[in-house]
Amino acid sequence: MGHNAISDDFLAAISPWRSTHFGDQSEIEAQIRATGTWETLAAVRSLPGLDAEDLASFIVMVVNEYAARCCQRQDHANTKRAPARGRTQT
C-alpha cells in the first residue's frame, strides 16, 4: 500500500490519535468522528530494549503530524479554488 492510498477523508474520520500507557504496554487510540468516541486501534508491548510508551508515542506523533500536513494541503487547495470575496460569478 503506497502512501498515496491514505485519503484525507480516511484521516479525518479517525483523528486525532493518542496513546495511553499501562505498565509494560500502551494502546494507540483514535477519535472516531462518526461516534465521537475514542477507540483502541493497536496495542504495543514493551520488548527488551524497546519501551512500549516511547514507541506508541512516536507512532501517534508521526500519524498526527502527517494528518495535519494533509489537512493543511487540502485547506490550501480549497483556498486556491474559492472565488475572490466581493466578486460574483455570472
C-alpha positions in Angstrom: 0.0 0.0 0.0 1.6 3.2 -1.1 1.5 6.5 0.9 -1.0 8.0 -1.6 -3.5 5.3 -0.8 -4.4 7.1 2.5 -7.1 9.5 1.7 -7.8 12.8 3.5 -11.3 11.5 4.3 -9.8 8.4 6.0 -7.5 10.5 8.1 -10.3 12.9 9.1 -12.5 10.0 10.1 -10.0 8.7 12.6 -8.2 11.6 14.1 -6.6 12.8 16.2 -4.7 9.9 17.7 -3.4 9.4 21.3 -1.7 6.8 23.3 -2.4 5.6 26.8 0.0 3.6 28.9 -0.4 0.7 31.3 2.8 -0.7 32.8 4.7 -2.5 30.0 2.0 -2.0 27.4 0.5 1.0 25.6 -2.7 1.4 23.5 -2.9 3.6 20.4 -6.4 5.2 20.2 -8.1 7.3 17.6 -11.1 9.6 18.0 -13.7 8.3 15.6 -15.5 11.2 14.1 -18.8 9.3 13.4 -19.3 8.4 17.0 -17.1 11.0 18.9 -15.6 8.2 20.9 -12.0 7.1 21.4 -11.3 3.6 20.1 -8.2 1.4 20.5 -6.6 0.7 17.2 -3.5 -1.1 18.3 -1.7 -2.4 21.4 2.1 -2.0 21.8 4.1 -4.2 24.2 7.5 -3.5 25.7 10.3 -5.7 24.5 13.9 -6.0 25.6 15.4 -2.6 24.5 12.1 -1.2 23.3 9.8 0.7 25.6 6.1 0.5 24.7 5.3 4.0 25.8 8.1 5.5 23.7 7.1 3.5 20.6 3.4 4.3 20.9 4.1 8.0 21.5 6.3 8.1 18.4 3.7 6.4 16.2 1.0 8.8 17.4 3.2 11.8 16.8 4.0 10.7 13.3 0.4 10.0 12.4 -0.9 13.3 13.9 1.8 15.3 12.1 1.1 13.5 8.8 -2.7 14.2 9.2 -2.1 17.8 10.0 0.0 18.3 6.9 -2.6 16.6 4.7 -5.3 18.9 6.2 -3.1 22.0 5.6 -2.5 20.9 2.0 -6.3 20.3 1.5 -7.1 23.7 3.1 -4.6 25.4 0.7 -6.1 23.7 -2.3 -9.6 24.8 -1.3 -8.4 28.4 -0.8 -6.9 28.5 -4.2 -10.2 27.3 -5.8 -12.5 29.6 -3.8 -13.8 32.7 -5.7 -12.5 36.1 -4.5 -14.6 37.9 -2.0 -16.9 40.6 -3.3 -17.0 39.1 -6.8 -20.0 37.3 -8.2 -19.8 34.7 -10.8 -22.2 35.1 -13.8 
